[in-house]
Amino acid sequence: MKPKREMSKWTYWFSLAVAIILVYSCITNFAGICVFLKKIMNIIMPFLMAIIVAYLFYRPARFFEKIYENKKATSKISRPLSIFTVYLIAVLLIIIMINCVIPPIRTSIGDLIGDIPTFIDEAKEYLSTLEEDSLIKQLNIEETIKNISTIDFTSLLSANHLRYYINTVIGIVSTIFNVFITIVVSIYILMERGKIKKFLKQLGKAVFSEDVYDRISNYFSKSNWIFLDFIYCQIIDGIIVGILASIVMTVIGVEYAILLGFFIGIFNIIPYFGAIIAIAISAFITLFTGGFEQAIIMCIAVIILQQIDSNIINPKILGDGLKISPILVIFSITVGGEFFGILGMFLAVPIMAILKLVVTDFVEIRNRLKAYRKATMKINE
């Protein structure tokens, strides 16, 4: 027994020494490790993007695959044909966006930037008529506007700046090669999804006990549908609200109606806060372009539209919804926005719904276990 104890002590102290050396090396060479991790991320980024694309395209691909399976002519090639259909629809939607939606939005953005100096002059003129003890004067808004007025907004659309923006975007999304790798890998993932699911199932059964595996599989299945339902439904709902808001504001005669409607549609994807932020900014722009009366009419019209969306359109799209308390929604959006920005605000709600599911199941299992133990003790007595 003594040699074994000595060996275990030696192993412990050796492992501790190795761990200390590794931690010290990481601390002293932190910059080098960051560079190395950045290189690793650049390598695996196309594959991560491919997984995300395949994940988002899975349900549409499965939908078309079932349609093709029921037809004799296409039953044998239902999977590749369904994947081709999904990617073809995605490409067509991108082409429609580029040709029909983006040009008027780009024109509106250019007009809006060109009109900013006029808005600033109008704001200065209005501020000059206010008394010194007014609330707006005390908030130092005048000084803020002066700082904004020094910015040359027209130069932001110059050829040099546009070239810089294009190069920056190209740098962010990596290279055309990475995009190509993302598309190809995502297609292979969708084609081989049966084998991938089978491998993961076998791996899960090998690592976990049967009871734990069944529980994890159940959580994963429920979480997957919650996540996909929320993403699809919020995107569809945002598109509907954006189109309706653009139509309503066009009828009212609001300037930059398409741009503001598109803006409201995007922010509507974020529950609660998105609509408030979008309406506030749209009202501010409308105040300068159409006056106070038009801004009020626009706010009332869009708020009515938001209420119709919240009570009729969104529930119809989302079905029974995520069944999550508004307090948890606001808390999750606040935390998600603080740590991960706009993306965090968007994904916070489904993640909170999944956490709620896990916690609720844990509480139910614990209560059942306690009840069982109590009943067993009574029987034994």
C-alpha positions, 0 to 999 in steps of 0.5 A, spaced: 500 500 500 505 504 501 508 504 494 501 506 491 500 512 496 507 514 494 506 514 487 499 517 487 502 523 491 508 523 486 503 524 481 499 529 484 505 534 485 507 532 478 500 534 475 500 540 480 507 543 477 505 541 470 498 545 471 502 551 474 507 551 468 502 551 463 498 557 467 504 561 467 506 560 460 499 562 458 499 568 462 506 570 460 505 569 452 497 571 452 498 575 446 501 570 442 495 565 445 490 570 442 494 570 435 494 563 435 486 562 437 484 568 432 488 564 426 484 557 429 477 561 429 479 564 422 480 557 419 474 554 423 469 560 421 467 557 414 465 551 418 461 554 423 457 558 418 456 552 414 453 549 421 449 555 422 446 555 415 445 548 415 441 549 421 437 554 419 435 551 412 434 544 415 426 545 416 425 548 409 429 542 406 425 537 410 419 540 408 420 540 400 423 533 401 417 530 404 413 533 398 418 530 393 418 524 396 410 523 395 412 523 387 414 518 383 418 522 379 422 525 384 422 520 390 429 517 389 432 524 388 428 528 393 433 530 398 438 533 393 432 536 389 429 539 396 436 542 398 437 545 391 430 548 391 431 551 398 438 554 396 435 557 389 429 560 393 435 563 398 438 566 391 432 569 388 430 572 395 437 575 395 436 578 388 429 580 389 432 584 395 438 587 391 434 589 385 427 591 389 428 593 396 435 595 397 435 601 391 429 605 394 432 604 401 439 606 399 436 612 396 432 614 402 439 613 406 442 618 401 437 623 401 436 623 409 444 624 410 443 630 405 438 633 409 441 632 416 444 639 415 437 642 414 435 638 420 440 641 424 439 648 422 432 647 424 433 645 431 438 650 432 433 655 430 428 652 434 432 652 440 434 659 439 427 661 441 426 657 447 427 661 454 434 659 458 430 655 464 427 651 459 428 643 460 431 642 453 436 648 454 438 645 461 439 638 458 445 641 453 441 639 447 444 645 443 451 643 445 450 636 442 447 639 436 453 644 435 457 638 435 453 634 430 453 640 426 461 639 425 460 632 422 461 633 414 455 628 413 456 628 405 463 626 405 460 619 408 458 618 401 464 620 397 467 615 393 473 614 397 469 612 403 464 608 399 471 604 397 473 604 404 466 601 407 466 596 401 473 593 403 471 593 410 465 589 409 469 584 405 474 584 410 469 582 415 465 577 411 472 574 409 473 572 402 469 569 397 473 562 398 470 562 405 463 563 402 464 558 397 466 553 403 460 555 407 455 553 402 459 547 400 459 544 407 452 546 409 450 542 403 454 536 405 451 537 412 444 537 409 445 531 405 449 527 410 444 529 416 441 522 417 448 519 418 450 525 423 444 524 427 446 517 427 453 518 429 451 523 435 446 519 437 451 513 438 456 518 441 451 520 446 449 513 448 456 511 449 458 517 453 451 517 458 447 512 461 440 511 458 436 515 463 441 521 462 441 520 454 433 520 454 433 526 458 438 530 454 435 528 447 428 530 450 431 537 452 435 538 445 429 536 441 424 541 445 430 546 445 431 545 437 424 547 436 423 552 440 429 556 437 427 555 430 420 556 431 422 563 434 427 565 429 423 563 423 416 566 426 420 573 428 423 574 421 416 573 418 413 577 423 418 583 422 417 582 414 410 583 415 410 589 420 416 592 415 411 592 409 405 594 413 409 600 416 411 602 409 404 602 406 401 606 412 407 611 412 406 612 405 399 613 405 400 618 411 405 622 406 411 620 411 418 622 408 423 616 407 417 611 408 420 605 405 426 606 409 423 607 416 418 601 415 424 597 413 427 600 420 421 598 424 421 591 421 428 590 423 427 592 430 420 589 431 424 582 431 427 584 438 421 583 443 418 589 447 424 594 446 425 593 438 418 596 437 419 602 442 426 604 439 424 604 432 418 608 433 422 613 437 427 614 432 422 614 426 418 619 430 424 624 431 425 623 423 418 625 421 418 631 426 423 634 422 421 632 415 413 633 416 412 637 422 409 635 429 402 633 427 405 628 422 409 625 427 403 624 432 399 621 426 405 616 424 406 614 432 399 613 433 398 609 426 404 605 427 402 604 435 396 601 432 399 597 427 404 594 433 398 592 437 395 589 431 401 585 430 402 583 438 395 581 439 393 578 432 399 577 427 404 575 432 400 570 436 398 567 429 405 566 426 408 563 433 402 559 435 402 558 443 408 562 443 414 561 448 409 561 454 414 565 458 413 571 463 414 578 460 419 579 466 423 574 464 423 577 457 425 584 459 430 581 463 433 576 458 433 582 453 437 587 458 442 581 459 443 579 452 443 586 449 449 588 455 453 582 453 452 581 446 449 587 443 443 586 438 444 579 436 444 578 444 437 581 444 434 577 439 437 571 441 436 572 449 428 570 449 429 563 446 435 562 450 431 564 456 425 559 454 430 553 454 433 555 460 426 556 463 424 549 460 430 546 463 429 549 470 421 547 470 423 540 469 428 540 474 423 542 479 418 537 477 423 531 477 426 534 484 419 534 487 417 527 484 423 524 487 421 528 494 414 525 494 416 518 492 421 518 498 416 521 503 411 515 500 416 510 501 418 512 508 411 512 510 410 505 507 416 502 511 414 505 518 
